[in-house]
Amino acid sequence: MSIEVNGKVFETDEEGYLADLNQWEPDVATAMAKEEGNELTDAHWEVINFLREYYEEYQIAPAVRVLTKAIGKKLGKDKGNSKYLYELFPYGPAKQACKYAGLPKPTGCV
Amino acid sequence: MSEPWEDDELDGPVRKFMYVNRRAPYGTIYALESLEVVLIAAAFEQDVTLVFMDDGVYQIKKDQNTDAIGVKNFSPTYRALEGYDVEKLYVEKESLESRGLTTDDLVVPVQVVNNDQLAELMEEQEVILSF
């Protein structure tokens, strides 16, 4: 599978996760969201950018519980809770936000 | 029906799992596989203990560089364990010392234990997995 953004083709796996996270650029996230009928707001970007930083530091995509806690630490309690994150990413913050961020599917996520 | 964000709390039983890591980080898949199952167990909120002994102590050695062997350096991931509430990390004393290492050479804080202490820790576990 693949996704075309600005005339460039990006390889993805069968679930739509980017094959090479180094190829990622912000427009890829926008295009992935659009395909699923979503428009990315600053609140979405805050989570996406957080995930990219997390991956850069730890080389994994965090499990949802870990993401929620880490977001709470960095961005405050009002954002570090499941309700807030599920409202932004209804298919699951780790699954959907990780995909937009170009990361692999979180370990332990089925 | 519950909302997805209300499913966070897992109700299953919590078991005491110990993962014993005894091999060098690269050359076989054991170290990476162990780390993956540790993360999964932790994501399911199990009581996880890690032991590094024999060549397994190299798994958490600082300054790993895997460029020449063309595989991913996954040592930064051990530093994510704290965020997964995995904080019981033990290193077997003789394994560390015989390799000329100290805890300063490791990417994560650990407790150094001797064989007797390790045996006691093992006694406390419900499940022990050796990699």
gemmi code that builds the backbone of each chain (N, CA, C; Angstrom):
import gemmi

chains = {
    "A": [
        ("MET", (0.835, -1.199, 0.000), (0.000, 0.000, 0.000), (0.872, 1.253, 0.000)),
        ("SER", (0.257, 2.355, -0.357), (1.005, 3.611, -0.340), (0.031, 4.780, -0.260)),
        ("ILE", (0.589, 5.942, 0.041), (-0.221, 7.155, 0.085), (0.522, 8.229, -0.698)),
        ("GLU", (-0.225, 8.985, -1.522), (0.428, 10.008, -2.335), (0.186, 11.388, -1.734)),
        ("VAL", (1.258, 12.111, -1.501), (1.156, 13.442, -0.915), (2.028, 14.400, -1.726)),
        ("ASN", (1.440, 15.482, -2.189), (2.163, 16.483, -2.994), (2.945, 15.831, -4.141)),
        ("GLY", (2.363, 14.833, -4.771), (3.019, 14.177, -5.904), (4.075, 13.159, -5.514)),
        ("LYS", (4.347, 13.032, -4.200), (5.324, 12.033, -3.751), (4.594, 10.813, -3.216)),
        ("VAL", (5.147, 9.619, -3.496), (4.509, 8.389, -3.035), (5.227, 7.870, -1.781)),
        ("PHE", (4.448, 7.612, -0.738), (4.995, 7.073, 0.510), (4.470, 5.656, 0.725)),
        ("GLU", (5.392, 4.716, 0.905), (5.009, 3.329, 1.157), (4.397, 3.200, 2.555)),
        ("THR", (3.328, 2.401, 2.654), (2.763, 2.108, 3.971), (2.569, 0.598, 4.104)),
        ("ASP", (2.335, 0.141, 5.334), (1.998, -1.275, 5.512), (0.502, -1.457, 5.281)),
        ("GLU", (0.003, -2.687, 5.503), (-1.384, -2.969, 5.138), (-2.393, -2.223, 6.021)),
        ("GLU", (-1.916, -1.693, 7.153), (-2.828, -0.939, 8.015), (-2.674, 0.571, 7.855)),
        ("GLY", (-1.794, 0.970, 6.911), (-1.645, 2.389, 6.635), (-0.535, 3.086, 7.396)),
        ("TYR", (0.250, 2.307, 8.170), (1.385, 2.915, 8.879), (2.532, 3.114, 7.897)),
        ("LEU", (3.201, 4.242, 8.012), (4.303, 4.572, 7.118), (5.421, 3.527, 7.232)),
        ("ALA", (5.948, 3.092, 6.059), (6.997, 2.064, 6.067), (8.319, 2.625, 6.605)),
        ("ASP", (8.643, 3.850, 6.246), (9.901, 4.450, 6.686), (9.608, 5.759, 7.410)),
        ("LEU", (9.781, 5.743, 8.729), (9.387, 6.931, 9.496), (10.271, 8.128, 9.208)),
        ("ASN", (11.453, 7.878, 8.631), (12.343, 8.997, 8.302), (11.828, 9.820, 7.122)),
        ("GLN", (10.939, 9.214, 6.355), (10.373, 9.928, 5.204), (9.268, 10.907, 5.611)),
        ("TRP", (8.796, 10.791, 6.822), (7.627, 11.537, 7.273), (7.797, 13.039, 7.106)),
        ("GLU", (6.731, 13.682, 6.714), (6.675, 15.140, 6.759), (5.255, 15.528, 7.166)),
        ("PRO", (5.081, 16.739, 7.700), (3.771, 17.125, 8.230), (2.612, 16.901, 7.254)),
        ("ASP", (2.852, 17.127, 5.968), (1.775, 16.951, 4.991), (1.272, 15.508, 4.927)),
        ("VAL", (2.129, 14.542, 5.298), (1.706, 13.141, 5.323), (0.608, 12.965, 6.376)),
        ("ALA", (0.815, 13.562, 7.536), (-0.184, 13.480, 8.606), (-1.501, 14.103, 8.150)),
        ("THR", (-1.393, 15.278, 7.533), (-2.593, 15.970, 7.050), (-3.354, 15.095, 6.055)),
        ("ALA", (-2.603, 14.466, 5.138), (-3.239, 13.629, 4.117), (-3.872, 12.379, 4.724)),
        ("MET", (-3.171, 11.741, 5.682), (-3.729, 10.553, 6.343), (-5.015, 10.897, 7.075)),
        ("ALA", (-5.022, 12.037, 7.743), (-6.202, 12.468, 8.485), (-7.359, 12.738, 7.512)),
        ("LYS", (-7.043, 13.387, 6.425), (-8.057, 13.736, 5.434), (-8.719, 12.478, 4.875)),
        ("GLU", (-7.906, 11.443, 4.621), (-8.435, 10.172, 4.118), (-9.466, 9.575, 5.071)),
        ("GLU", (-9.262, 9.846, 6.363), (-10.188, 9.329, 7.367), (-11.247, 10.369, 7.743)),
        ("GLY", (-11.291, 11.445, 6.982), (-12.315, 12.460, 7.184), (-12.060, 13.392, 8.363)),
        ("ASN", (-10.781, 13.534, 8.745), (-10.449, 14.405, 9.878), (-9.590, 15.588, 9.441)),
        ("GLU", (-9.777, 16.692, 10.148), (-8.921, 17.838, 9.920), (-8.081, 18.048, 11.171)),
        ("LEU", (-6.785, 18.252, 10.979), (-5.896, 18.354, 12.139), (-5.849, 19.768, 12.689)),
        ("THR", (-6.107, 19.885, 13.976), (-6.032, 21.178, 14.647), (-4.717, 21.263, 15.412)),
        ("ASP", (-4.463, 22.438, 16.020), (-3.254, 22.600, 16.834), (-3.189, 21.553, 17.942)),
        ("ALA", (-4.360, 21.204, 18.472), (-4.411, 20.205, 19.544), (-3.932, 18.842, 19.042)),
        ("HIS", (-4.318, 18.496, 17.811), (-3.828, 17.248, 17.215), (-2.310, 17.296, 17.036)),
        ("TRP", (-1.848, 18.424, 16.498), (-0.402, 18.562, 16.226), (0.422, 18.450, 17.492)),
        ("GLU", (-0.129, 18.971, 18.575), (0.584, 18.904, 19.849), (0.880, 17.446, 20.214)),
        ("VAL", (-0.106, 16.575, 19.993), (0.059, 15.151, 20.314), (0.984, 14.476, 19.303)),
        ("ILE", (0.793, 14.797, 18.033), (1.627, 14.202, 16.973), (3.095, 14.564, 17.191)),
        ("ASN", (3.341, 15.835, 17.462), (4.733, 16.255, 17.692), (5.305, 15.628, 18.955)),
        ("PHE", (4.457, 15.482, 19.964), (4.902, 14.817, 21.192), (5.344, 13.386, 20.883)),
        ("LEU", (4.542, 12.676, 20.087), (4.862, 11.293, 19.743), (6.171, 11.189, 18.964)),
        ("ARG", (6.392, 12.124, 18.059), (7.646, 12.080, 17.290), (8.845, 12.292, 18.208)),
        ("GLU", (8.692, 13.191, 19.166), (9.776, 13.418, 20.125), (9.985, 12.187, 21.009)),
        ("TYR", (8.891, 11.565, 21.409), (8.985, 10.368, 22.243), (9.732, 9.272, 21.488)),
        ("TYR", (9.379, 9.100, 20.224), (10.036, 8.053, 19.420), (11.516, 8.364, 19.244)),
        ("GLU", (11.816, 9.606, 18.965), (13.202, 10.042, 18.790), (14.023, 9.670, 20.026)),
        ("GLU", (13.428, 9.864, 21.198), (14.164, 9.610, 22.435), (14.233, 8.122, 22.793)),
        ("TYR", (13.126, 7.390, 22.620), (13.067, 6.011, 23.137), (12.996, 4.929, 22.063)),
        ("GLN", (12.850, 5.323, 20.810), (12.829, 4.361, 19.695), (11.638, 3.399, 19.718)),
        ("ILE", (10.573, 3.766, 20.419), (9.329, 2.998, 20.359), (8.141, 3.959, 20.359)),
        ("ALA", (7.017, 3.447, 19.899), (5.762, 4.167, 20.043), (5.163, 3.738, 21.385)),
        ("PRO", (4.760, 4.691, 22.222), (4.299, 4.318, 23.564), (2.921, 3.655, 23.577)),
        ("ALA", (2.701, 2.778, 24.550), (1.356, 2.237, 24.787), (0.467, 3.386, 25.257)),
        ("VAL", (-0.821, 3.240, 25.069), (-1.743, 4.361, 25.320), (-1.669, 4.865, 26.772)),
        ("ARG", (-1.553, 3.946, 27.709), (-1.467, 4.343, 29.121), (-0.221, 5.198, 29.380)),
        ("VAL", (0.860, 4.800, 28.735), (2.128, 5.498, 28.912), (2.079, 6.866, 28.237)),
        ("LEU", (1.474, 6.898, 27.062), (1.311, 8.159, 26.338), (0.490, 9.149, 27.175)),
        ("THR", (-0.617, 8.660, 27.711), (-1.505, 9.520, 28.488), (-0.759, 10.139, 29.670)),
        ("LYS", (-0.006, 9.305, 30.362), (0.740, 9.782, 31.528), (1.812, 10.789, 31.121)),
        ("ALA", (2.515, 10.482, 30.039), (3.608, 11.351, 29.590), (3.075, 12.697, 29.096)),
        ("ILE", (1.939, 12.669, 28.421), (1.309, 13.917, 27.959), (0.911, 14.759, 29.165)),
        ("GLY", (0.357, 14.098, 30.172), (-0.041, 14.799, 31.387), (1.129, 15.512, 32.043)),
        ("LYS", (2.266, 14.830, 32.048), (3.470, 15.401, 32.640), (3.921, 16.631, 31.872)),
        ("LYS", (3.855, 16.536, 30.539), (4.426, 17.598, 29.728), (3.434, 18.721, 29.429)),
        ("LEU", (2.168, 18.360, 29.164), (1.220, 19.376, 28.699), (0.125, 19.690, 29.714)),
        ("GLY", (0.156, 19.003, 30.844), (-0.831, 19.312, 31.886), (-1.923, 18.265, 31.996)),
        ("LYS", (-2.512, 18.221, 33.201), (-3.535, 17.209, 33.524), (-4.756, 17.266, 32.611)),
        ("ASP", (-5.127, 18.493, 32.183), (-6.335, 18.605, 31.354), (-6.154, 17.934, 29.995)),
        ("LYS", (-4.901, 17.701, 29.611), (-4.637, 17.007, 28.341), (-4.169, 15.569, 28.553)),
        ("GLY", (-3.632, 15.302, 29.719), (-3.124, 13.959, 30.008), (-4.204, 13.045, 30.545)),
        ("ASN", (-5.329, 12.992, 29.850), (-6.364, 12.034, 30.256), (-6.977, 11.412, 29.009)),
        ("SER", (-7.509, 10.216, 29.187), (-7.976, 9.433, 28.039), (-9.105, 10.129, 27.292)),
        ("LYS", (-9.984, 10.784, 28.034), (-11.143, 11.402, 27.387), (-10.701, 12.454, 26.372)),
        ("TYR", (-9.790, 13.322, 26.795), (-9.279, 14.369, 25.909), (-8.642, 13.759, 24.666)),
        ("LEU", (-7.808, 12.718, 24.876), (-7.074, 12.127, 23.760), (-8.001, 11.347, 22.818)),
        ("TYR", (-9.013, 10.690, 23.388), (-9.961, 9.953, 22.544), (-10.872, 10.895, 21.761)),
        ("GLU", (-11.107, 12.077, 22.301), (-11.901, 13.046, 21.540), (-11.129, 13.528, 20.320)),
        ("LEU", (-9.820, 13.700, 20.498), (-8.976, 14.117, 19.373), (-8.793, 12.977, 18.368)),
        ("PHE", (-8.576, 11.775, 18.913), (-8.285, 10.607, 18.073), (-9.242, 9.469, 18.436)),
        ("PRO", (-10.428, 9.489, 17.832), (-11.486, 8.546, 18.229), (-11.113, 7.075, 18.029)),
        ("TYR", (-10.188, 6.770, 17.098), (-9.807, 5.367, 16.898), (-8.753, 4.907, 17.897)),
        ("GLY", (-8.481, 5.714, 18.860), (-7.450, 5.379, 19.845), (-6.254, 6.277, 19.643)),
        ("PRO", (-5.869, 7.011, 20.701), (-4.784, 7.984, 20.561), (-3.475, 7.354, 20.103)),
        ("ALA", (-3.138, 6.198, 20.661), (-1.861, 5.610, 20.275), (-1.917, 5.139, 18.828)),
        ("LYS", (-2.980, 4.412, 18.503), (-3.089, 3.859, 17.150), (-3.184, 4.934, 16.078)),
        ("GLN", (-4.128, 5.841, 16.259), (-4.386, 6.816, 15.209), (-3.317, 7.920, 15.176)),
        ("ALA", (-2.968, 8.445, 16.342), (-1.986, 9.525, 16.383), (-0.611, 9.020, 15.957)),
        ("CYS", (-0.263, 7.794, 16.345), (1.024, 7.215, 15.931), (1.091, 7.083, 14.420)),
        ("LYS", (-0.022, 6.683, 13.840), (-0.060, 6.527, 12.385), (0.174, 7.873, 11.707)),
        ("TYR", (-0.543, 8.889, 12.148), (-0.365, 10.218, 11.560), (1.067, 10.712, 11.754)),
        ("ALA", (1.676, 10.317, 12.879), (3.031, 10.786, 13.192), (4.100, 9.996, 12.435)),
        ("GLY", (3.660, 8.977, 11.681), (4.607, 8.196, 10.890), (5.306, 7.114, 11.680)),
        ("LEU", (4.843, 6.853, 12.910), (5.487, 5.848, 13.756), (4.893, 4.467, 13.506)),
        ("PRO", (5.629, 3.422, 13.918), (5.038, 2.086, 13.834), (3.910, 1.946, 14.847)),
        ("LYS", (3.125, 0.900, 14.681), (2.036, 0.622, 15.621), (2.636, 0.341, 17.003)),
        ("PRO", (2.025, 0.905, 18.062), (2.608, 0.704, 19.395), (2.701, -0.774, 19.775)),
        ("THR", (3.785, -1.130, 20.432), (3.970, -2.498, 20.912), (2.880, -2.840, 21.913)),
        ("GLY", (2.258, -3.983, 21.736), (1.202, -4.387, 22.665), (-0.156, -3.884, 22.251)),
        ("CYS", (-0.212, -3.240, 21.098), (-1.463, -2.705, 20.590), (-2.028, -3.720, 19.599)),
        ("VAL", (-3.210, -4.277, 19.889), (-3.739, -5.296, 18.976), (-4.963, -4.825, 18.208)),
    ],
    "B": [
        ("MET", (-23.295, 0.732, 27.425), (-21.976, 0.480, 26.820), (-20.971, 1.512, 27.319)),
        ("SER", (-19.782, 1.080, 27.634), (-18.803, 2.029, 28.150), (-18.097, 2.733, 26.990)),
        ("GLU", (-17.643, 3.952, 27.251), (-16.893, 4.700, 26.250), (-15.468, 4.142, 26.205)),
        ("PRO", (-14.792, 4.299, 25.058), (-13.450, 3.716, 24.958), (-12.491, 4.222, 26.038)),
        ("TRP", (-12.641, 5.493, 26.438), (-11.696, 6.015, 27.432), (-11.986, 5.499, 28.837)),
        ("GLU", (-13.082, 4.776, 28.975), (-13.392, 4.210, 30.289), (-12.857, 2.784, 30.431)),
        ("ASP", (-12.272, 2.266, 29.326), (-11.769, 0.898, 29.348), (-10.326, 0.797, 29.837)),
        ("ASP", (-9.797, 1.923, 30.297), (-8.378, 1.965, 30.648), (-7.978, 0.992, 31.748)),
        ("GLU", (-8.813, 0.892, 32.759), (-8.444, 0.041, 33.884), (-8.636, -1.412, 33.502)),
        ("LEU", (-7.589, -2.172, 33.664), (-7.662, -3.584, 33.333), (-7.971, -4.354, 34.611)),
        ("ASP", (-8.918, -5.264, 34.486), (-9.385, -5.948, 35.685), (-8.728, -7.315, 35.910)),
        ("GLY", (-7.984, -7.806, 34.938), (-7.404, -9.141, 35.036), (-6.448, -9.264, 36.209)),
        ("PRO", (-6.054, -10.507, 36.516), (-5.138, -10.705, 37.636), (-3.750, -10.136, 37.312)),
        ("VAL", (-3.094, -9.626, 38.337), (-1.728, -9.130, 38.193), (-0.785, -10.215, 38.684)),
        ("ARG", (0.134, -10.622, 37.822), (1.088, -11.663, 38.209), (2.493, -11.096, 38.275)),
        ("LYS", (3.303, -11.780, 39.055), (4.703, -11.364, 39.164), (5.527, -12.082, 38.090)),
        ("PHE", (5.961, -11.310, 37.111), (6.754, -11.850, 36.000), (8.210, -11.418, 36.149)),
        ("MET", (9.118, -12.372, 35.987), (10.531, -12.017, 35.918), (11.090, -12.419, 34.559)),
        ("TYR", (11.779, -11.469, 33.936), (12.418, -11.726, 32.644), (13.930, -11.730, 32.865)),
        ("VAL", (14.550, -12.877, 32.590), (15.986, -13.017, 32.809), (16.704, -12.922, 31.466)),
        ("ASN", (17.511, -11.887, 31.329), (18.192, -11.624, 30.055), (19.655, -12.027, 30.163)),
        ("ARG", (20.056, -13.000, 29.368), (21.397, -13.577, 29.534), (22.265, -13.484, 28.294)),
        ("ARG", (21.749, -12.884, 27.228), (22.531, -12.888, 25.985), (22.881, -11.491, 25.510)),
        ("ALA", (23.922, -11.424, 24.673), (24.328, -10.157, 24.074), (23.158, -9.560, 23.282)),
        ("PRO", (23.107, -8.222, 23.186), (21.952, -7.574, 22.557), (21.769, -7.909, 21.079)),
        ("TYR", (22.853, -8.131, 20.361), (22.736, -8.345, 18.917), (23.303, -9.714, 18.546)),
        ("GLY", (22.999, -10.170, 17.338), (23.482, -11.482, 16.904), (22.393, -12.528, 17.010)),
        ("THR", (21.519, -12.377, 17.992), (20.300, -13.190, 18.070), (19.146, -12.237, 18.355)),
        ("ILE", (17.934, -12.748, 18.251), (16.752, -11.907, 18.415), (16.277, -11.875, 19.882)),
        ("TYR", (16.946, -12.665, 20.756), (16.448, -12.832, 22.123), (16.267, -11.526, 22.903)),
        ("ALA", (17.273, -10.670, 22.861), (17.213, -9.446, 23.670), (16.043, -8.559, 23.249)),
        ("LEU", (15.904, -8.372, 21.939), (14.830, -7.519, 21.432), (13.456, -8.137, 21.705)),
        ("GLU", (13.363, -9.453, 21.527), (12.090, -10.139, 21.798), (11.718, -10.019, 23.272)),
        ("SER", (12.705, -10.178, 24.134), (12.460, -10.052, 25.565), (11.925, -8.661, 25.888)),
        ("LEU", (12.592, -7.647, 25.325), (12.169, -6.271, 25.572), (10.731, -6.047, 25.098)),
        ("GLU", (10.405, -6.619, 23.957), (9.044, -6.469, 23.428), (8.005, -7.092, 24.354)),
        ("VAL", (8.274, -8.305, 24.843), (7.283, -8.931, 25.721), (7.224, -8.230, 27.081)),
        ("VAL", (8.344, -7.674, 27.502), (8.340, -6.881, 28.734), (7.405, -5.686, 28.575)),
        ("LEU", (7.509, -5.013, 27.429), (6.659, -3.841, 27.187), (5.191, -4.234, 27.121)),
        ("ILE", (4.927, -5.397, 26.535), (3.537, -5.857, 26.447), (3.005, -6.188, 27.848)),
        ("ALA", (3.796, -6.919, 28.626), (3.374, -7.247, 29.992), (3.133, -5.972, 30.799)),
        ("ALA", (4.017, -4.996, 30.600), (3.882, -3.739, 31.340), (2.646, -2.972, 30.874)),
        ("ALA", (2.369, -3.013, 29.569), (1.181, -2.338, 29.049), (-0.084, -2.951, 29.649)),
        ("PHE", (-0.009, -4.242, 30.003), (-1.135, -4.910, 30.658), (-1.026, -4.860, 32.181)),
        ("GLU", (-0.176, -3.956, 32.642), (-0.056, -3.635, 34.067), (0.292, -4.825, 34.944)),
        ("GLN", (1.169, -5.675, 34.431), (1.666, -6.780, 35.242), (2.832, -6.305, 36.110)),
        ("ASP", (3.157, -7.112, 37.113), (4.258, -6.791, 38.020), (5.555, -7.356, 37.418)),
        ("VAL", (6.335, -6.474, 36.804), (7.462, -6.927, 35.990), (8.806, -6.654, 36.665)),
        ("THR", (9.646, -7.689, 36.682), (11.022, -7.573, 37.164), (11.959, -8.004, 36.031)),
        ("LEU", (13.038, -7.251, 35.852), (14.026, -7.616, 34.839), (15.355, -7.948, 35.502)),
        ("VAL", (15.992, -8.992, 34.987), (17.337, -9.338, 35.445), (18.257, -9.356, 34.232)),
        ("PHE", (19.434, -8.775, 34.410), (20.455, -8.853, 33.368), (21.650, -9.591, 33.946)),
        ("MET", (22.013, -10.686, 33.307), (23.180, -11.434, 33.775), (23.917, -12.054, 32.584)),
        ("ASP", (25.120, -12.604, 32.868), (26.003, -13.087, 31.793), (26.137, -11.977, 30.732)),
        ("ASP", (26.164, -12.345, 29.450), (26.315, -11.311, 28.416), (25.097, -10.392, 28.328)),
        ("GLY", (24.029, -10.739, 29.008), (22.827, -9.897, 29.017), (23.088, -8.497, 29.560)),
        ("VAL", (24.139, -8.347, 30.381), (24.433, -7.007, 30.912), (24.791, -6.033, 29.780)),
        ("TYR", (25.305, -6.566, 28.679), (25.641, -5.685, 27.537), (24.404, -5.046, 26.920)),
        ("GLN", (23.228, -5.624, 27.156), (21.996, -5.062, 26.586), (21.765, -3.623, 27.044)),
        ("ILE", (22.177, -3.345, 28.281), (21.925, -2.003, 28.819), (23.212, -1.185, 28.940)),
        ("LYS", (24.217, -1.575, 28.186), (25.481, -0.825, 28.146), (25.275, 0.485, 27.400)),
        ("LYS", (25.855, 1.550, 27.941), (25.778, 2.865, 27.279), (26.532, 2.871, 25.954)),
        ("ASP", (26.258, 3.889, 25.145), (27.028, 4.185, 23.922), (27.078, 3.032, 22.929)),
        ("GLN", (25.977, 2.369, 22.714), (25.953, 1.320, 21.697), (25.876, 1.970, 20.318)),
        ("ASN", (26.609, 1.396, 19.386), (26.583, 1.897, 18.019), (26.457, 0.708, 17.075)),
        ("THR", (25.315, 0.630, 16.396), (25.036, -0.553, 15.571), (25.183, -0.262, 14.076)),
        ("ASP", (25.737, 0.904, 13.735), (25.835, 1.295, 12.317), (26.474, 0.192, 11.465)),
        ("ALA", (27.560, -0.379, 11.969), (28.332, -1.327, 11.162), (27.617, -2.665, 10.963)),
        ("ILE", (26.650, -2.980, 11.821), (25.965, -4.275, 11.664), (24.565, -4.113, 11.071)),
        ("GLY", (24.197, -2.881, 10.772), (22.963, -2.638, 10.031), (21.679, -3.036, 10.747)),
        ("VAL", (21.670, -2.996, 12.076), (20.420, -3.246, 12.799), (20.145, -2.061, 13.721)),
        ("LYS", (18.902, -1.967, 14.147), (18.508, -0.835, 14.983), (19.116, -0.945, 16.378)),
        ("ASN", (19.644, 0.162, 16.866), (20.108, 0.234, 18.253), (18.893, 0.486, 19.142)),
        ("PHE", (18.454, -0.567, 19.844), (17.238, -0.405, 20.649), (17.535, -0.102, 22.117)),
        ("SER", (18.798, 0.163, 22.434), (19.115, 0.428, 23.847), (18.384, 1.657, 24.421)),
        ("PRO", (18.072, 2.702, 23.627), (17.310, 3.814, 24.221), (15.953, 3.390, 24.790)),
        ("THR", (15.409, 2.286, 24.277), (14.081, 1.853, 24.721), (14.081, 1.424, 26.193)),
        ("TYR", (15.225, 0.938, 26.693), (15.267, 0.551, 28.115), (14.979, 1.751, 29.020)),
        ("ARG", (15.307, 2.945, 28.511), (15.043, 4.143, 29.312), (13.560, 4.496, 29.346)),
        ("ALA", (12.775, 3.897, 28.438), (11.324, 4.122, 28.444), (10.627, 3.279, 29.513)),
        ("LEU", (11.324, 2.274, 30.046), (10.680, 1.336, 30.989), (10.102, 2.041, 32.210)),
        ("GLU", (10.790, 3.080, 32.668), (10.306, 3.812, 33.838), (8.894, 4.358, 33.594)),
        ("GLY", (8.672, 4.874, 32.386), (7.346, 5.385, 32.026), (6.282, 4.295, 31.969)),
        ("TYR", (6.737, 3.043, 31.817), (5.843, 1.879, 31.830), (5.710, 1.314, 33.247)),
        ("ASP", (6.243, 2.043, 34.226), (6.250, 1.602, 35.629), (7.054, 0.319, 35.845)),
        ("VAL", (8.005, 0.063, 34.976), (8.919, -1.065, 35.196), (10.173, -0.491, 35.835)),
        ("GLU", (10.289, -0.683, 37.128), (11.392, -0.047, 37.852), (12.229, -1.039, 38.639)),
        ("LYS", (11.877, -2.333, 38.518), (12.659, -3.353, 39.219), (13.650, -3.987, 38.250)),
        ("LEU", (14.803, -3.354, 38.149), (15.847, -3.831, 37.245), (17.043, -4.278, 38.081)),
        ("TYR", (17.450, -5.520, 37.872), (18.563, -6.067, 38.644), (19.668, -6.547, 37.712)),
        ("VAL", (20.895, -6.355, 38.184), (22.045, -6.860, 37.437), (22.824, -7.781, 38.362)),
        ("GLU", (23.233, -8.900, 37.829), (23.992, -9.853, 38.649), (25.444, -9.370, 38.763)),
        ("LYS", (25.900, -9.307, 40.010), (27.174, -8.647, 40.351), (28.374, -9.200, 39.567)),
        ("GLU", (28.519, -10.504, 39.618), (29.691, -11.117, 39.000), (29.711, -10.910, 37.478)),
        ("SER", (28.531, -10.954, 36.863), (28.438, -10.743, 35.411), (28.934, -9.350, 35.043)),
        ("LEU", (28.549, -8.388, 35.869), (28.932, -6.994, 35.624), (30.437, -6.827, 35.817)),
        ("GLU", (30.933, -7.309, 36.955), (32.342, -7.090, 37.300), (33.290, -7.839, 36.377)),
        ("SER", (32.925, -9.058, 36.013), (33.840, -9.838, 35.164), (33.941, -9.261, 33.756)),
        ("ARG", (33.023, -8.357, 33.412), (33.101, -7.699, 32.109), (33.683, -6.302, 32.223)),
        ("GLY", (34.218, -5.996, 33.385), (34.864, -4.701, 33.587), (33.894, -3.532, 33.582)),
        ("LEU", (32.644, -3.803, 33.945), (31.629, -2.743, 33.912), (31.216, -2.342, 35.324)),
        ("THR", (30.711, -1.115, 35.440), (30.071, -0.672, 36.680), (28.693, -0.119, 36.304)),
        ("THR", (27.899, 0.232, 37.323), (26.557, 0.761, 37.029), (26.636, 2.079, 36.255)),
        ("ASP", (27.793, 2.780, 36.333), (27.961, 4.020, 35.556), (27.971, 3.761, 34.053)),
        ("ASP", (28.246, 2.525, 33.673), (28.305, 2.184, 32.246), (26.930, 1.834, 31.680)),
        ("LEU", (25.885, 1.888, 32.504), (24.570, 1.392, 32.081), (23.598, 2.532, 31.782)),
        ("VAL", (22.667, 2.299, 30.858), (21.739, 3.353, 30.420), (20.588, 3.585, 31.397)),
        ("VAL", (20.389, 2.652, 32.330), (19.286, 2.781, 33.284), (19.788, 2.507, 34.709)),
        ("PRO", (19.111, 3.080, 35.702), (19.478, 2.752, 37.081), (19.096, 1.310, 37.411)),
        ("VAL", (20.018, 0.579, 38.035), (19.755, -0.820, 38.383), (20.209, -1.081, 39.811)),
        ("GLN", (19.728, -2.193, 40.333), (20.248, -2.685, 41.595), (21.158, -3.860, 41.300)),
        ("VAL", (22.344, -3.841, 41.906), (23.284, -4.942, 41.708), (23.041, -5.978, 42.808)),
        ("VAL", (22.875, -7.223, 42.394), (22.589, -8.285, 43.366), (23.554, -9.462, 43.160)),
        ("ASN", (23.835, -10.170, 44.239), (24.650, -11.373, 44.087), (23.737, -12.572, 43.840)),
        ("ASN", (24.360, -13.716, 43.657), (23.591, -14.909, 43.294), (22.544, -15.309, 44.330)),
        ("ASP", (22.901, -15.168, 45.608), (21.953, -15.529, 46.669), (20.729, -14.618, 46.644)),
        ("GLN", (20.982, -13.319, 46.473), (19.866, -12.360, 46.421), (18.981, -12.622, 45.198)),
        ("LEU", (19.648, -12.985, 44.114), (18.921, -13.295, 42.887), (18.025, -14.524, 43.088)),
        ("ALA", (18.556, -15.508, 43.778), (17.776, -16.713, 44.058), (16.536, -16.379, 44.885)),
        ("GLU", (16.713, -15.470, 45.848), (15.576, -15.034, 46.672), (14.522, -14.334, 45.821)),
        ("LEU", (14.986, -13.445, 44.941), (14.057, -12.730, 44.054), (13.283, -13.712, 43.179)),
        ("MET", (13.984, -14.731, 42.725), (13.331, -15.726, 41.858), (12.264, -16.490, 42.620)),
        ("GLU", (12.526, -16.753, 43.882), (11.561, -17.453, 44.734), (10.230, -16.706, 44.809)),
        ("GLU", (10.307, -15.374, 44.739), (9.104, -14.541, 44.905), (8.219, -14.491, 43.643)),
        ("GLN", (8.759, -14.952, 42.518), (8.045, -14.776, 41.242), (6.976, -15.841, 41.013)),
        ("GLU", (6.010, -15.499, 40.180), (5.026, -16.480, 39.737), (5.416, -17.067, 38.387)),
        ("VAL", (6.030, -16.220, 37.559), (6.451, -16.679, 36.233), (7.870, -16.171, 35.987)),
        ("ILE", (8.755, -17.055, 35.540), (10.113, -16.630, 35.171), (10.374, -17.032, 33.727)),
        ("LEU", (10.762, -16.057, 32.936), (11.046, -16.325, 31.528), (12.511, -16.002, 31.274)),
        ("SER", (13.209, -16.930, 30.651), (14.636, -16.744, 30.406), (14.881, -16.533, 28.922)),
        ("PHE", (15.636, -15.477, 28.609), (15.943, -15.166, 27.215), (17.448, -15.148, 27.004)),
    ],
}
model = gemmi.Model(1)
for chain_id, residues in chains.items():
    chain = gemmi.Chain(chain_id)
    for i, (resn, *xyz) in enumerate(residues, 1):
        res = gemmi.Residue()
        res.name, res.seqid = resn, gemmi.SeqId(i, " ")
        for name, pos in zip(("N", "CA", "C"), xyz):
            atom = gemmi.Atom()
            atom.name, atom.element = name, gemmi.Element(name[0])
            atom.pos, atom.b_iso = gemmi.Position(*pos), 0.0
            res.add_atom(atom)
        chain.add_residue(res)
    model.add_chain(chain)
structure = gemmi.Structure()
structure.add_model(model)
structure.setup_entities()
